[in-house]
Each structure stands twice: as structure tokens, then as C-alpha cells.
Amino acid sequence: MTNSTPATDLPLTTTPRGTTERRMLGALTLAAGAALLLSACGSIGEAVAENRAGHTKTYEFATGETGKAEGVLPDWVPDSATDVREVVRTTGDERILTMTADLGALPESCTPVSAEHPLEPRPERGDLTAADFRTAATLRASWWEEGTEQGATAMCGKWWVGARDGRLYGFAPELKVVEVEEQPDPA
């Protein structure tokens, strides 16, 4: 006859040593820990790379439609735009982008720069004013010449948009309070 009462020297939640159940619990614990560690490695690696890049991230898309489907590009980017490139400050609001497209492909929500619609920062949140933003790009890219943002001829929400040599360029201004870190030389 077997004794059906639990051992008195072990709590009810403890699995006795040397049993198959105990070995399985140990193996499962190790597997879960390894899975957690491996899943974090990608995030840690991305964070280190972003930090080395001055807290910026670079994107490239074959079309505007693809970049919008991935939730990266703003809505005003034409679906038909090609060779879309963007640099984003991950610690702030500044973004610069370029694409092969025509100003005529912009949506009606984009307004030409004029006395009534001047080229100035347009805050989208809180109690911010235009004076809270920088009006010159601090992000760098090989395809972005210094001062490109000042040639914008349209406003698409907060974006300053202009055209040059068959390409559209867009700039979203940065808050003055955001620290601008040194970026590596643009590729």
C-alpha cells in the first residue's frame, strides 16, 4: 500500500529533487530565460546603433505607398513617389526626407507658402508655439544640402516641402529644447 499523504518536510508547492517533473521545470526555466535574452539582443543592438548615429534612424522605401503602409512616412507623401529616403531624430520631432516625385502630386491639404501661409513651424500638440522650434535642419544626410529646408514652397501640416532637380524634399522642425547630438558623417 502506498502512502498518499505528502511528505511533511516539503511545502506543497515544491517538486521533490531528482524527479522528471523537477528536471522539466528546470529545462523550461532555462529555455524561457534563453528566449528572453535572445529576443532582447535585437533591441539592445538597435539601441546601440541608434545611439552611435546620434539618436537618428534612417529609412529607405521603393515607393511612398510602401513607407506609409509600414507606418513610417507622413500621409502627404504621394503613393507614387519612388526612391524615398528619410532620416528621423528618435529623441525629438525633426525629420528630413527626399523622394522622386512632383509638387503636383501633393494632396490638396498641402498649401503653397504665401503671406497668409508663411514658412514657419506649425506645432501639432499642447501649448507649443512656432517660437519653440528651430527653423534650420540639424539632421544630416548625403542627399540633404545645408539650407534645403529654406527653399520650401509648400506646407503639408508641420512639414516644409520643396522641389529641386525632379525631387521633393521635406523637413519637420525640431524643438529648441531637444539636444542635438553629433551625427556620423552622412553616407
Protein Blocks (a to p, Z undefined) as FASTA:
>chain_A
ZZfbdcfkbcfkbccehiaklmmmmmmmmmmmmmmmmmmmmmmmmmmmmmmnoopacddd
fbfklmmmnomacfklcfklghiacdddfkbmbdcddddddfklpcfklccddfklccdd
ddfehjbdfklpcfbdfbdcfklcghklmmpcbdehjbccddeehiacddddddfklccd
dddddZZ
